[in-house]
Amino acid sequence: MTAPNATTSSATPPASGAGAPLHRVTVLLYSDDRTTRDAVRAAVGRRPAKDVEVQRWHECATADAVVGAVEAERFDILILDGEAAKVGGLGLARQLKNEVYDCPPIIVLTGRPQDSWLAAWSQADLAVPHPLDPATVASAVATLARGATPRA
């Protein structure tokens, strides 16, 4: 997969002076399925890692809403459901990567592990297959929040 773009997440130095800075991020979550959106938010939680905090979630149920939101404001991470009806997250990821200047890093939710080639085609930074494993989803968000280069 491609390396993530630089994120605009704010990093706050730790209060004790030890450890890594706290990365605060805003996340846009796209799925036409409310159950999937709930599962992703529950998996990530408020603190997907000790040094990463989700400040705000912005949920979208349509591709048009995603495009409008990305054009209107800056998000640190986009999570797009590849199984969404009408416009899937894989095609939407490719569109955003090709049309949005300095597009935020994208995590796509694929239908199964064998769909990783589709995630690569979509230019997503990371892919997480269904069924969603909470540790994997949280780790993906934490990796992109830190601005680290993900491993394909």
BAPA-384012 format. One record per residue: x, y, z negated of N, C-alpha, C, CB in turn. Coordinates in pm, whole numbers. Atoms other than C-alpha are relative to their C-alpha. Glycine has a CB too. Example, Ala and Ser with C-alpha at 12.3 -4.5 7.8 and 13.67 -1.06 7.14 Angstrom:
% BAPA-384012
<voke <89, -119, 0>, <1230, -450, -780>, <90, 120, 0>, <-99, 3, -125>>,
<voke <-82, -119, 6>, <1367, -106, -714>, <-77, 109, -73>, <41, 46, 142>>,
//
This chain:
% BAPA-384012
<voke <83, -118, 0>, <0, 0, 0>, <88, 124, 0>, <-95, 0, -121>>,
<voke <-75, -123, -5>, <101, 358, 27>, <26, 52, -139>, <-73, 103, 82>>,
<voke <-30, -61, 130>, <260, 549, -256>, <-101, 110, -26>, <145, 57, -4>>,
<voke <99, -101, 31>, <24, 782, -440>, <53, 140, 23>, <-47, -14, -142>>,
<voke <-35, -141, -9>, <21, 1154, -379>, <24, 52, -139>, <-110, 81, 72>>,
<voke <-21, -60, 131>, <132, 1378, -660>, <-136, 38, -59>, <94, 124, 9>>,
<voke <126, -32, 63>, <-150, 1413, -907>, <9, 132, -72>, <-42, -110, -97>>,
<voke <4, -126, 73>, <-259, 1728, -1079>, <-40, -24, -145>, <-97, 97, 66>>,
<voke <37, 29, 137>, <-321, 1554, -1407>, <88, 82, -93>, <12, -151, -31>>,
<voke <-77, -78, 95>, <-216, 1760, -1703>, <68, -94, -97>, <-88, 101, -74>>,
<voke <-76, 80, 95>, <55, 1609, -1917>, <28, 85, -122>, <132, -54, 63>>,
<voke <-20, -71, 125>, <60, 1718, -2278>, <105, -72, -81>, <-132, 12, -79>>,
<voke <-101, 68, 81>, <365, 1652, -2493>, <-65, -65, -122>, <109, 98, -43>>,
<voke <57, 66, 116>, <296, 1407, -2775>, <20, 83, -126>, <62, -138, -18>>,
<voke <-5, -79, 123>, <227, 1559, -3116>, <121, -36, -85>, <-127, -19, -80>>,
<voke <-109, 44, 87>, <492, 1353, -3292>, <137, 21, 63>, <-18, -145, -35>>,
<voke <-128, -20, -67>, <761, 1426, -3034>, <60, -131, 51>, <96, 67, -93>>,
<voke <-50, 129, -47>, <807, 1055, -2963>, <-96, -59, 102>, <20, -99, -119>>,
<voke <86, 65, -98>, <678, 856, -2668>, <-22, 85, 123>, <-132, -35, -62>>,
<voke <29, -66, -126>, <542, 956, -2332>, <-105, 108, -18>, <-46, -102, 104>>,
<voke <103, -104, 8>, <333, 1268, -2267>, <-138, -58, 31>, <32, 116, 98>>,
<voke <138, 43, -24>, <-46, 1235, -2259>, <-45, 55, 135>, <-94, 50, -114>>,
<voke <49, -38, -132>, <-184, 1239, -1904>, <-153, 6, -6>, <48, -100, 111>>,
<voke <145, -17, 0>, <-538, 1380, -1890>, <-46, 11, 145>, <-44, 126, -82>>,
<voke <42, 7, -139>, <-726, 1301, -1570>, <-152, 14, 14>, <46, -130, 62>>,
<voke <140, 1, -39>, <-1058, 1360, -1398>, <-14, -105, 110>, <-50, 143, 48>>,
<voke <17, 113, -92>, <-1196, 1065, -1204>, <-134, 12, 72>, <8, -134, -77>>,
<voke <121, 11, -78>, <-1448, 1054, -921>, <-25, -148, 25>, <10, 81, 135>>,
<voke <38, 140, -14>, <-1631, 721, -911>, <-116, -12, 98>, <-38, -61, -137>>,
<voke <103, 18, -103>, <-1829, 614, -602>, <-44, -144, 8>, <51, 47, 135>>,
<voke <65, 128, -29>, <-2068, 322, -580>, <-148, 28, 10>, <31, -108, -110>>,
<voke <145, -14, -9>, <-2427, 296, -469>, <-69, -84, -107>, <-49, -41, 140>>,
<voke <54, 90, 101>, <-2474, 39, -746>, <32, 54, -140>, <57, -143, 17>>,
<voke <-17, -56, 135>, <-2528, 187, -1092>, <71, -99, -92>, <-135, 39, -59>>,
<voke <-63, 103, 83>, <-2423, -145, -1251>, <152, -1, 21>, <-61, -138, 32>>,
<voke <-144, -4, -29>, <-2085, -126, -1077>, <63, 123, -62>, <25, -1, 152>>,
<voke <-53, -123, 62>, <-2035, 235, -1189>, <12, -17, -151>, <-90, 121, 34>>,
<voke <-4, 24, 145>, <-2122, 136, -1547>, <114, -94, -38>, <-134, -57, -49>>,
<voke <-107, 98, 28>, <-1881, -161, -1532>, <138, 64, 10>, <-10, -119, 97>>,
<voke <-130, -67, -16>, <-1594, 57, -1409>, <25, 94, -117>, <5, 78, 134>>,
<voke <-18, -93, 112>, <-1650, 325, -1672>, <27, -75, -130>, <-125, 89, -17>>,
<voke <-22, 81, 121>, <-1670, 58, -1944>, <139, -62, 1>, <-108, -109, -12>>,
<voke <-133, 63, -11>, <-1353, -112, -1816>, <111, 101, -28>, <18, -61, 139>>,
<voke <-104, -101, 16>, <-1151, 209, -1807>, <-9, 64, -139>, <-12, 108, 109>>,
<voke <17, -66, 129>, <-1299, 370, -2116>, <55, 141, 0>, <66, -81, -109>>,
<voke <-54, -136, 12>, <-1179, 703, -2244>, <153, -1, 3>, <-49, 65, -130>>,
<voke <-146, 10, 6>, <-819, 584, -2296>, <44, -133, 65>, <51, 9, -148>>,
<voke <-44, 124, -65>, <-709, 325, -2035>, <140, -44, -43>, <-4, 17, 150>>,
<voke <-133, 29, 54>, <-360, 343, -2189>, <28, 102, -110>, <111, 4, 113>>,
<voke <-31, -91, 111>, <-201, 508, -2491>, <36, 140, 47>, <113, -56, -83>>,
<voke <-44, -130, -50>, <-63, 786, -2275>, <-91, 57, 110>, <140, -12, 53>>,
<voke <93, -47, -104>, <-365, 831, -2043>, <-138, 17, -60>, <-5, -100, 119>>,
<voke <136, -30, 49>, <-699, 993, -2124>, <-86, 50, 116>, <4, 106, -115>>,
<voke <94, -47, -102>, <-996, 1032, -1893>, <-80, 115, -63>, <-96, -117, 50>>,
<voke <71, -117, 51>, <-1127, 1383, -1954>, <-143, 7, 51>, <75, 126, 38>>,
<voke <133, -15, -60>, <-1420, 1365, -1716>, <-20, -99, 113>, <-22, 143, 50>>,
<voke <43, 86, -110>, <-1604, 1126, -1486>, <-97, 81, 86>, <-67, -132, -52>>,
<voke <96, -56, -94>, <-1785, 1248, -1176>, <-50, -117, 84>, <65, 116, 91>>,
<voke <54, 115, -70>, <-2017, 983, -1033>, <-75, 42, 125>, <-92, -80, -91>>,
<voke <69, -23, -126>, <-2145, 969, -676>, <-61, -132, 47>, <96, 59, 108>>,
<voke <67, 119, -50>, <-2393, 727, -521>, <-5, -3, 153>, <-142, -9, -56>>,
<voke <-2, -4, -147>, <-2353, 837, -156>, <134, 53, 49>, <-116, 89, 53>>,
<voke <-125, -46, -60>, <-2059, 897, 74>, <-1, 150, 21>, <26, -72, 133>>,
<voke <10, -145, -19>, <-2184, 1248, 154>, <29, 74, -130>, <-138, 38, 52>>,
<voke <-25, -64, 131>, <-2177, 1332, -217>, <149, -4, -33>, <-81, -70, -111>>,
<voke <-144, 11, 25>, <-1816, 1208, -238>, <74, 106, 81>, <52, -141, 37>>,
<voke <-68, -97, -86>, <-1703, 1419, 56>, <-23, 142, -51>, <-48, -12, 146>>,
<voke <31, -132, 53>, <-1881, 1724, -83>, <74, 30, -130>, <-148, 13, -23>>,
<voke <-67, -20, 129>, <-1734, 1677, -430>, <151, 17, 19>, <-27, -119, -93>>,
<voke <-144, -9, -23>, <-1379, 1624, -300>, <36, 133, 67>, <49, -117, 86>>,
<voke <-23, -130, -63>, <-1408, 1937, -85>, <-19, 115, -98>, <-93, 17, 119>>,
<voke <34, -108, 93>, <-1549, 2141, -375>, <93, 11, -120>, <-140, -18, -49>>,
<voke <-86, -7, 118>, <-1312, 2048, -657>, <111, -104, 8>, <-82, -20, -127>>,
<voke <-117, 89, 2>, <-989, 1869, -741>, <-20, -112, -102>, <127, 80, -32>>,
<voke <3, 116, 88>, <-990, 1518, -888>, <140, -60, -3>, <-106, -106, 47>>,
<voke <-131, 62, 11>, <-686, 1332, -1012>, <2, -140, 61>, <43, -7, -146>>,
<voke <11, 137, -51>, <-809, 985, -909>, <-139, -21, 58>, <28, -105, -112>>,
<voke <128, 40, -58>, <-1083, 853, -680>, <-10, -152, -9>, <-13, 49, 149>>,
<voke <27, 144, 2>, <-1234, 507, -737>, <-119, -22, 92>, <-28, -53, -147>>,
<voke <102, 20, -102>, <-1435, 389, -436>, <-37, -147, 13>, <48, 55, 136>>,
<voke <50, 137, -10>, <-1650, 75, -416>, <-4, -44, 146>, <-140, -13, -64>>,
<voke <-4, 52, -137>, <-1566, -116, -100>, <-125, -75, 39>, <119, -90, 17>>,
<voke <122, 75, -25>, <-1894, -306, -134>, <-124, 90, 4>, <-17, -106, -106>>,
<voke <115, -92, -4>, <-2115, 7, -131>, <-73, -13, 133>, <47, 147, -22>>,
<voke <83, 12, -119>, <-2405, -4, 114>, <9, 127, 85>, <-147, -27, -39>>,
<voke <-4, -103, -104>, <-2425, 213, 427>, <144, 41, 31>, <-81, 122, -42>>,
<voke <-140, -39, -21>, <-2075, 361, 387>, <82, -61, -113>, <16, 157, 4>>,
<voke <-82, 66, 101>, <-1830, 137, 209>, <119, 84, -41>, <49, -133, 52>>,
<voke <-113, -75, 54>, <-1545, 267, -1>, <128, -15, 79>, <25, -41, -140>>,
<voke <-122, 20, -78>, <-1280, 122, 231>, <6, 99, 117>, <8, -144, 53>>,
<voke <6, -97, -109>, <-1389, 328, 532>, <5, 142, -50>, <-125, -21, 82>>,
<voke <-1, -134, 59>, <-1448, 628, 310>, <141, 37, -46>, <-98, 9, -118>>,
<voke <-138, -27, 43>, <-1096, 596, 165>, <85, 42, 119>, <61, -124, -68>>,
<voke <-78, -34, -120>, <-946, 598, 514>, <-37, 139, 52>, <-23, -106, 110>>,
<voke <45, -131, -44>, <-1157, 898, 611>, <60, 110, -87>, <-154, 9, -2>>,
<voke <-52, -102, 92>, <-1053, 1094, 301>, <151, 16, 15>, <-35, -35, -145>>,
<voke <-146, -9, -14>, <-683, 1008, 341>, <40, 71, 128>, <61, -141, -3>>,
<voke <-31, -62, -128>, <-695, 1127, 703>, <-53, 142, 15>, <-53, -83, 110>>,
<voke <65, -130, -19>, <-913, 1436, 658>, <20, 99, -113>, <-144, -20, 20>>,
<voke <-14, -90, 115>, <-841, 1580, 313>, <147, 28, -26>, <-68, -60, -126>>,
<voke <-138, -39, 29>, <-520, 1774, 265>, <31, -33, -145>, <23, 150, 29>>,
<voke <-45, 37, 135>, <-331, 1641, -39>, <-106, -81, -73>, <35, 125, -80>>,
<voke <105, 87, 55>, <-592, 1372, -99>, <49, -65, -129>, <-42, -109, 103>>,
<voke <-40, 67, 125>, <-588, 1237, -456>, <22, -150, 23>, <-108, 22, -110>>,
<voke <-18, 145, -10>, <-477, 878, -514>, <-135, -70, -7>, <93, -51, -111>>,
<voke <126, 73, -9>, <-749, 624, -439>, <18, -145, -43>, <-56, 7, 143>>,
<voke <13, 141, 35>, <-838, 291, -599>, <-125, -49, 71>, <-8, -23, -157>>,
<voke <119, 60, -61>, <-1070, 74, -390>, <-34, -130, -72>, <23, -25, 153>>,
<voke <51, 124, 57>, <-1283, -203, -533>, <-36, -89, 116>, <-122, 24, -96>>,
<voke <24, 89, -113>, <-1271, -492, -289>, <-90, -116, -42>, <133, -54, 56>>,
<voke <91, 110, 27>, <-1511, -782, -258>, <67, -123, -56>, <-71, -36, 125>>,
<voke <-73, 119, 46>, <-1243, -1044, -327>, <149, 26, 19>, <-46, -129, 79>>,
<voke <-145, -22, -12>, <-864, -1073, -364>, <52, -11, 144>, <73, -100, -86>>,
<voke <-45, 18, -138>, <-829, -1185, 1>, <-22, 125, 86>, <-72, -117, 62>>,
<voke <26, -122, -76>, <-949, -840, 112>, <108, 105, -18>, <-133, 57, -40>>,
<voke <-107, -98, 22>, <-620, -674, 17>, <48, 62, 132>, <117, -65, -74>>,
<voke <-39, -56, -130>, <-542, -631, 389>, <-92, 115, 40>, <-2, -111, 108>>,
<voke <93, -109, -28>, <-854, -417, 420>, <35, 124, -83>, <-144, -43, -29>>,
<voke <-42, -111, 85>, <-735, -205, 130>, <122, 69, 59>, <30, -49, -143>>,
<voke <-117, -59, -64>, <-404, -155, 308>, <-42, 82, 122>, <101, -110, 40>>,
<voke <51, -73, -116>, <-589, -54, 626>, <-66, 132, -43>, <-101, -86, 77>>,
<voke <73, -118, 46>, <-796, 195, 424>, <92, 110, -53>, <-97, -39, -108>>,
<voke <-100, -92, 52>, <-475, 367, 305>, <-19, 29, -148>, <-5, 129, 78>>,
<voke <18, -16, 144>, <-586, 324, -56>, <133, -23, -70>, <-108, -99, -54>>,
<voke <-123, 14, 76>, <-314, 349, -318>, <5, -132, -76>, <16, 117, -96>>,
<voke <11, 127, 71>, <-435, 47, -515>, <-134, -65, 30>, <17, 20, -152>>,
<voke <125, 74, -20>, <-701, -223, -482>, <-23, -89, -122>, <4, -85, 131>>,
<voke <42, 88, 110>, <-892, -407, -754>, <-115, -84, 52>, <-41, 83, -129>>,
<voke <106, 86, -54>, <-1098, -711, -652>, <-113, -25, -99>, <60, -132, 43>>,
<voke <112, 50, 80>, <-1440, -816, -775>, <25, -148, -25>, <-138, 23, 71>>,
<voke <63, -66, 115>, <-1520, -958, -1021>, <103, 86, -73>, <-61, -104, -96>>,
<voke <-89, -97, 62>, <-1376, -661, -1206>, <53, -51, -133>, <-73, 132, -20>>,
<voke <-66, 32, 125>, <-1125, -744, -1476>, <31, 132, -69>, <131, -86, 24>>,
<voke <-20, -129, 68>, <-1128, -460, -1734>, <147, 39, -14>, <-62, -6, -135>>,
<voke <-143, -32, 16>, <-752, -483, -1795>, <61, 45, 133>, <76, -122, -54>>,
<voke <-54, -36, -131>, <-677, -463, -1421>, <-48, 138, 42>, <-41, -104, 105>>,
<voke <54, -132, -36>, <-906, -164, -1365>, <68, 108, -83>, <-154, 4, -21>>,
<voke <-63, -98, 89>, <-765, 22, -1667>, <147, 20, 38>, <-11, -44, -147>>,
<voke <-141, -9, -39>, <-408, -57, -1558>, <17, 80, 129>, <59, -140, 16>>,
<voke <-7, -74, -126>, <-474, 76, -1207>, <-18, 150, -23>, <-107, -51, 99>>,
<voke <23, -142, 31>, <-611, 404, -1344>, <122, 58, -72>, <-127, 18, -87>>,
<voke <-116, -49, 74>, <-319, 438, -1587>, <121, 17, 92>, <34, -97, -114>>,
<voke <-113, -9, -93>, <-64, 370, -1311>, <-9, 125, 86>, <5, -124, 89>>,
<voke <15, -117, -86>, <-205, 638, -1083>, <1, 129, -81>, <-129, -9, 80>>,
<voke <0, -118, 86>, <-254, 882, -1372>, <143, 43, -33>, <-78, -28, -129>>,
<voke <-142, -29, 31>, <117, 858, -1451>, <76, 44, 124>, <67, -124, -60>>,
<voke <-68, -38, -123>, <202, 923, -1087>, <104, -100, 42>, <65, 135, -16>>,
<voke <-97, 103, -34>, <398, 600, -1068>, <-30, -57, 137>, <0, -110, -105>>,
<voke <17, 66, -128>, <453, 426, -739>, <-56, -140, -26>, <135, -7, 79>>,
<voke <58, 132, 24>, <218, 126, -743>, <70, -107, 83>, <-150, 1, 32>>,
<voke <-53, 114, -75>, <329, -217, -632>, <-115, -66, 71>, <74, -100, -94>>,
<voke <107, 59, -81>, <122, -367, -350>, <-35, -139, -46>, <39, -3, 145>>,
//
